[in-house]
Amino acid sequence: MDGLMPAESAGEKRVRPQRLFRPHMQKFVSGLLAVLLTAGCAVSPEVEPEESEAPPPLQPHEQTRKEAEALIGRLMEKNVTYGALRDPEDRYNLNIVKNVHIIAPVTGEYSINKTKTNYDVGGTDLGTMWSHDGKIYLAYGDTFRHEPQTDNWRSNVLAYTTDFDYTDGILFDGMILNNRGEAKELLRGKKIDNLEVTKIPTGGISIGGAMYLSFMSVKHWGEAGVWDCNFGQVAKSVDGGETWQYMDSLKWPGDSKFCQMAPVVDGDWVYVPGITGGRNGSAALMRVPVERYEDYEAYEYLTAVNDDGSPVFVKGQDGLANVCSLLPKPVGEMSFMYSEYLGEWLVTYIMGLDIIVRSAKDIWGPYSAPVKIAAQEDFPGLYGAFMHPSYVSEGGKKIGFMMSLWTPIYNSFIMEMELEK
C-alpha cells in the first residue's frame, strides 16, 4: 500500500466539529430544560397568554432519525468486555478484548460528516477501508437519501479522508460526487430481483497508481444473512475513484468461495480471503504476486496446511475446486490486518449474531478460537467489522473498527477495542 501522509501538515491543525452525542451533556441539557419548563416565568395578569400551536407531525424519515438519535445516545454509554480467549496450549498472544465502545457515528446526518446534508447520504452501511495516495478510502454499500432506506438508491458510494486519528471520530475530506453534488454510485447495480439487485463493495487495495475494488453482484436477497451471488469481481480506478473499469479477467463464480473478497497486500503478495454469498459459509484463501495482480492465471489457492505450518497453494481450476477451509462457517463480512502489537494476524467478522476476532501467526492460519468483540444484545442490528492499520493507538494496543447497525439506525460507526496480550 502507498505510504500515508501525516494527519496534519506543519503549522496547520484541522478543526473538527464537536461530537454530537455526549451522554453527560445530554443529561445536563435535559435536566436544565426540565427546570426551565417547570419553573418558568410569571405571566403578567394584564396580558393574556397566547395559545401555543402544536408542532407539526414528524415525517416518517424524520421520525426514524429521531429514534436513531435516541438509540445512539444510549448505545454510546456502553463499554463492554466479553470472555477471554480459550487457548489451553498457550499458542496465541491475544488474551482478551476489552473496553469495546462506540466512539462516534461516521455516516448519517447525526455524524460529524452530516452526510445527508452534504452528500445526500441519509443511510448507508459497511465501510471497508484501504489506503491510496496519502488518503484512506471508505467504500459503503446500499445507500439512500433517508435512513429507512428510501429514495435515491445507490448500490455503492465512496468517501475519502486524511484524518488518521480515529479516537474522536473520522472526518471526511469528501465523497466521490455526481454532477448533482450527491455521493455517486461507482458501480451501477441493475436493481432487478433475481437478475442483479445490487453491487456491494467487499474490500479494496492500492497497487502502484491504481485502486482495485472487490465487489459482489447480488442476485437475490433471501432471509436475514442469506443471499445469492452472481459473481465476485474486481474494478480498477486510476483517477482517485472518480471512474472505475471492470476487470473482466478478475471474476469468480457466485457459488465459489470468492464471491466476497477481502484482499490484503503483504510484501510481494496479495492475499485474498473469500466467502460465498451470505454469512453462513466457510472462508477460503487465494494469493497472487503483487506485480501479477491482474493476471487471473497467476492466482493460486490454499488447499492444505502441512503439519509444520507451511501452506500448500495450487494454481488453476484444480486449486479453486479443492480449496481448504481457512475459517469454519459461519463467516460474514471479513477484515484482515496484521497487528504489530501482538505479532499476529487478526481477522474480524460476524459469526452468527455477534462480531468476533481471531488471531493467527500466519494469514493462512491456523486461527485461534473466536473472541467476541460486539454482541447483538448490546448493539442490536450489528454487522460488519472493518479494520485499517492506520486506525490504531497506544502502540497498536487499541484498534478502531467500522461497524454497521441495521434499524432504526442504518449507518456505520467507528468503534474501539482494546487488546490484552
C-alpha positions in Angstrom: 0.0 0.0 0.0 1.1 3.6 -0.6 2.6 5.4 2.4 0.3 7.6 4.5 0.6 11.3 4.8 0.5 12.9 8.3 -2.9 13.8 9.6 -1.9 17.5 9.9 0.6 19.5 7.9 3.2 21.6 9.7 1.8 24.6 11.4 -1.8 23.6 10.4 -4.3 21.9 12.6 -7.6 20.6 11.3 -10.7 22.0 13.0 -13.3 19.3 13.6 -16.9 19.8 14.8 -17.7 18.7 18.3 -19.1 15.2 18.6 -22.9 15.4 18.6 -23.5 12.8 21.3 -22.0 13.3 24.7 -24.1 11.4 27.3 -23.2 13.7 30.2 -24.1 16.7 28.2 -27.4 15.1 27.1 -28.3 14.6 30.8 -27.3 18.1 31.7 -29.3 19.7 28.9 -32.3 17.5 29.6 -32.2 18.5 33.3 -31.8 22.1 32.5 -34.8 22.1 30.2 -36.9 20.4 32.8 -36.0 23.1 35.4 -36.8 25.9 33.0 -40.1 24.3 31.9 -41.3 23.7 35.4 -40.1 27.0 37.0 -41.0 29.2 34.0 -41.6 33.0 34.2 -44.6 34.6 35.7 -47.1 35.9 33.1 -48.3 39.4 33.7 -52.0 39.4 34.6 -52.7 42.2 32.2 -51.6 40.1 29.2 -53.5 37.1 28.0 -51.0 34.3 27.1 -51.1 33.3 23.5 -52.4 29.9 22.7 -49.5 27.7 21.6 -49.7 25.8 18.4 -49.0 22.1 18.3 -45.7 21.3 16.5 -46.2 19.7 13.0 -46.1 15.9 12.9 -42.8 14.4 12.0 -42.4 13.0 8.6 -41.7 9.2 8.5 -38.0 9.7 7.8 -37.7 12.4 10.4 -39.3 10.1 13.0 -36.8 7.4 12.1 -33.9 9.8 12.6 -35.3 10.8 16.0 -35.5 7.2 17.0 -32.0 6.6 15.8 -30.5 9.6 17.6 -32.2 8.4 20.9 -30.8 4.9 20.4 -27.3 6.1 19.6 -27.3 8.2 22.8 -28.0 5.0 24.7 -25.5 2.9 22.8 -22.7 5.4 23.3 -22.9 4.9 27.0 -22.0 1.2 26.6 -18.5 -0.1 27.4 -18.3 -3.9 27.3 -15.8 -6.7 27.8 -16.5 -10.3 26.9 -14.8 -13.6 27.7 -11.1 -14.3 27.3 -9.6 -16.4 24.5 -9.9 -20.1 25.1 -6.2 -21.1 24.5 -5.3 -24.1 26.6 -2.0 -24.7 24.7 -1.0 -21.0 25.2 -0.4 -20.8 21.5 -1.5 -17.2 20.7 -0.6 -13.8 22.0 -4.1 -12.5 22.1 -5.7 -13.0 25.5 -8.8 -10.8 25.9 -10.5 -7.9 24.1 -11.9 -5.3 26.5 -13.4 -1.8 26.7 -15.4 -2.1 23.4 -17.4 1.0 22.8 -18.7 3.3 20.1 -16.6 6.4 19.5 -18.8 8.2 17.0 -21.1 7.7 14.1 -19.3 8.2 10.8 -22.2 8.4 8.4 -25.7 9.8 8.8 -27.0 13.3 9.5 -26.1 12.9 13.2 -22.4 12.3 12.4 -19.7 15.0 12.2 -19.8 14.5 8.4 -23.6 15.3 8.2 -23.7 13.1 5.1 -27.4 13.7 4.3 -26.9 17.4 4.0 -23.5 17.3 2.4 -23.8 14.1 0.1 -27.4 13.0 0.1 -26.5 10.0 2.2 -29.0 9.6 5.0 -28.4 5.9 5.4 -25.7 3.5 4.3 -23.6 0.6 5.6 -20.3 -1.3 5.7 -17.3 1.0 5.2 -14.4 -1.2 4.1 -11.1 0.7 4.1 -7.8 0.9 2.3 -5.0 3.5 1.7 -4.1 5.2 -1.6 -2.2 8.4 -2.5 -2.0 9.6 1.1 -5.7 9.1 1.8 -7.9 6.4 3.4 -10.8 5.4 1.2 -14.0 4.1 2.7 -16.4 2.1 0.5 -20.0 1.8 1.5 -22.8 -0.4 0.3 -26.5 0.2 -0.5 -27.0 3.9 0.1 -30.2 6.0 0.4 -31.4 9.6 0.9 -33.3 8.6 4.0 -32.3 6.2 6.8 -35.4 4.0 6.3 -33.7 3.0 3.0 -35.9 5.1 0.7 -35.2 7.4 -2.2 -32.1 7.9 -4.4 -30.8 4.3 -4.0 -27.2 3.9 -4.9 -25.6 0.4 -4.7 -22.2 1.8 -3.5 -20.6 5.1 -2.7 -17.0 6.1 -1.8 -15.6 8.6 0.8 -12.0 9.6 1.4 -10.2 11.2 4.3 -6.8 12.4 5.5 -8.0 12.1 9.1 -5.8 9.3 10.6 -6.9 9.9 14.2 -10.0 7.8 14.8 -10.1 8.5 18.5 -12.5 11.4 18.2 -14.4 10.3 15.1 -13.4 10.3 11.4 -13.9 13.5 9.5 -14.3 13.0 5.7 -12.4 15.2 3.3 -15.2 14.4 0.9 -17.0 11.8 -1.1 -16.9 11.0 -4.9 -19.8 13.0 -6.3 -22.0 13.0 -9.4 -22.9 16.1 -11.3 -25.7 16.9 -8.9 -23.4 17.1 -5.9 -24.6 13.8 -4.4 -22.4 10.8 -3.5 -22.1 8.9 -6.8 -22.9 5.3 -7.5 -19.5 3.9 -8.6 -20.6 0.6 -10.0 -24.1 0.6 -11.3 -26.4 -2.0 -9.8 -29.2 -3.2 -12.0 -31.7 -3.3 -9.1 -33.7 -6.1 -10.6 -34.5 -9.0 -8.3 -33.3 -12.4 -9.5 -31.1 -10.8 -12.1 -28.9 -8.3 -10.2 -30.2 -6.5 -7.2 -27.1 -4.6 -6.4 -23.3 -4.5 -6.4 -21.7 -4.3 -2.9 -18.0 -3.5 -2.2 -16.2 -6.1 -0.1 -12.6 -4.9 0.0 -10.1 -2.6 -1.6 -6.3 -2.3 -2.2 -3.8 0.1 -3.8 -1.1 -1.1 -6.2 1.1 1.5 -7.8 -1.1 4.3 -9.0 -4.3 2.3 -9.2 -7.0 1.3 -6.8 -8.7 -2.1 -7.0 -12.2 -2.6 -5.5 -13.5 -6.1 -5.0 -17.3 -6.3 -5.1 -20.1 -8.9 -5.2 -23.0 -8.9 -7.6 -26.1 -9.9 -5.5 -28.8 -11.8 -7.4 -31.4 -12.1 -4.7 -31.7 -11.1 -1.0 -33.1 -14.0 1.0 -33.7 -14.3 4.7 -31.5 -12.4 7.1 -27.9 -13.3 6.4 -28.7 -15.2 3.3 -28.3 -14.1 -0.3 -27.4 -15.4 -3.7 -24.4 -14.1 -5.7 -24.0 -13.9 -9.4 -20.2 -13.4 -9.1 -17.4 -11.7 -7.3 -15.3 -9.3 -9.4 -12.7 -6.5 -9.3 -12.9 -3.0 -10.6 -10.0 -0.6 -11.2 -9.6 3.2 -10.9 -6.6 5.3 -11.9 -8.2 8.7 -11.2 -8.7 8.7 -7.5 -12.0 6.8 -7.6 -13.9 9.1 -10.0 -14.3 6.4 -12.6 -14.0 2.6 -12.5 -13.2 0.0 -15.1 -14.5 -3.6 -14.7 -11.7 -6.1 -14.8 -13.4 -8.9 -16.8 -10.5 -11.3 -16.2 -10.8 -11.0 -12.4 -14.1 -12.6 -11.9 -15.1 -15.6 -9.8 -18.4 -17.6 -9.9 -21.1 -16.7 -7.4 -21.1 -20.3 -5.9 -17.3 -20.2 -5.4 -15.6 -19.2 -2.2 -14.6 -15.9 -3.8 -17.9 -14.0 -4.2 -17.0 -11.8 -1.3 -13.3 -11.0 -1.4 -11.2 -9.1 1.3 -7.8 -8.6 -0.3 -4.7 -7.5 1.7 -1.2 -6.7 0.5 1.7 -8.4 2.4 5.1 -7.9 1.0 5.3 -9.3 -2.5 1.9 -11.0 -2.3 -1.7 -10.1 -2.4 -3.6 -12.5 -0.2 -7.4 -12.7 -1.0 -9.6 -14.4 1.6 -13.1 -15.0 0.4 -16.5 -16.4 1.1 -19.6 -17.3 -0.8 -22.8 -15.2 -0.8 -24.4 -14.6 2.6 -22.9 -15.1 6.1 -23.3 -18.8 6.6 -20.4 -20.4 4.7 -16.8 -21.0 5.4 -13.8 -18.9 4.2 -11.0 -19.8 1.7 -7.8 -18.1 0.6 -6.0 -17.4 -2.6 -2.9 -15.4 -3.4 -1.1 -13.8 -6.3 2.2 -11.9 -6.7 1.6 -8.1 -6.5 3.0 -7.4 -9.9 0.7 -10.0 -11.5 -2.5 -9.0 -9.6 -4.4 -8.5 -12.9 -3.4 -11.9 -14.2 -6.1 -14.5 -13.4 -3.8 -17.4 -14.4 -1.3 -16.3 -11.7 -3.7 -16.9 -8.8 -3.1 -19.9 -6.6 -5.4 -21.4 -4.0 -4.8 -22.7 -0.4 -5.6 -26.4 -0.5 -3.9 -27.5 2.7 -1.6 -26.5 5.6 1.1 -29.0 6.5 1.9 -30.2 10.0 4.9 -27.9 10.2 2.6 -24.9 9.4 3.7 -24.4 5.8 0.9 -23.7 3.3 0.1 -25.7 0.1 -1.1 -23.4 -2.8 -2.2 -24.9 -6.1 -2.9 -22.8 -9.3 -5.7 -23.1 -11.7 -9.1 -24.8 -11.6 -7.7 -27.7 -9.6 -6.8 -25.3 -6.9 -10.1 -23.4 -7.0 -12.0 -26.7 -6.8 -10.0 -28.0 -3.9 -9.7 -25.0 -1.6 -9.5 -25.9 2.1 -11.3 -24.1 4.9 -9.4 -21.0 6.2 -12.2 -20.3 8.7 -15.0 -22.6 9.6 -18.6 -21.5 8.9 -20.4 -19.3 9.6 -18.4 -16.3 8.3 -19.6 -12.9 7.2 -18.0 -9.6 6.3 -14.3 -10.3 6.9 -11.5 -7.9 7.6 -7.8 -8.9 7.9 -5.0 -6.9 9.5 -1.5 -7.6 10.9 -1.2 -6.5 14.5 2.3 -5.3 15.3 1.3 -5.2 18.9 0.5 -8.9 19.1 2.8 -10.0 16.3 -0.2 -11.9 14.8 -2.7 -11.6 12.1 -6.2 -10.5 13.1 -9.5 -11.2 11.4 -12.8 -9.8 12.4 -16.2 -11.0 11.1 -19.7 -11.6 12.0 -20.3 -15.1 13.3 -23.9 -15.9 13.8 -25.3 -12.9 15.6 -22.1 -11.4 17.0 -18.9 -9.9 15.8 -15.7 -11.8 16.8 -11.9 -11.5 16.3 -9.4 -14.4 15.9 -5.6 -14.3 15.6 -3.0 -16.4 13.8 0.8 -16.4 13.3 0.3 -16.6 9.5 -2.5 -15.3 7.4 -3.2 -18.9 6.3 -3.7 -19.9 9.9 -4.4 -21.9 11.9 -6.6 -19.3 13.7 -7.3 -19.1 17.4 -10.7 -19.7 18.9 -13.1 -16.7 18.4 -13.2 -13.9 20.9 -16.4 -11.9 21.0 -15.9 -8.1 20.4 -19.6 -7.0 20.0 -22.7 -8.8 20.8 -26.1 -8.4 19.2 -27.7 -8.0 22.6 -25.5 -4.9 23.3 -25.6 -3.4 19.8 -28.9 -4.5 18.2 -28.7 -5.0 14.4 -24.9 -5.1 14.2 -22.9 -6.4 11.3 -19.6 -5.9 9.5 -16.3 -5.0 11.3 -13.6 -3.4 9.1 -10.1 -2.5 10.4 -7.4 -0.4 8.9 -3.7 -0.4 10.0 -3.7 3.4 10.4 -6.6 3.3 12.9 -4.7 2.0 15.9 -3.5 3.8 19.0 -1.3 3.2 22.1 1.2 1.3 20.0 -1.5 -0.9 18.5 -3.0 -1.9 21.8 -6.2 -0.2 20.8 -7.8 -0.7 17.4 -10.6 1.2 15.7 -13.0 -0.7 13.6 -16.1 0.2 11.5 -19.3 -1.4 12.5 -22.8 -1.1 10.9 -26.2 -1.1 12.5 -29.4 -2.1 10.7 -32.6 -0.5 12.1 -33.9 2.1 13.1 -30.2 3.1 12.6 -28.9 2.3 9.1 -25.4 3.8 9.2 -21.8 3.0 10.2 -19.8 3.8 13.4 -16.2 3.9 14.4 -15.7 1.6 17.4 -12.7 0.9 19.5 -11.5 -2.3 21.1 -8.5 -2.8 23.5 -6.3 -5.9 23.1 -4.6 -7.5 26.0 -1.7 -9.9 25.5 
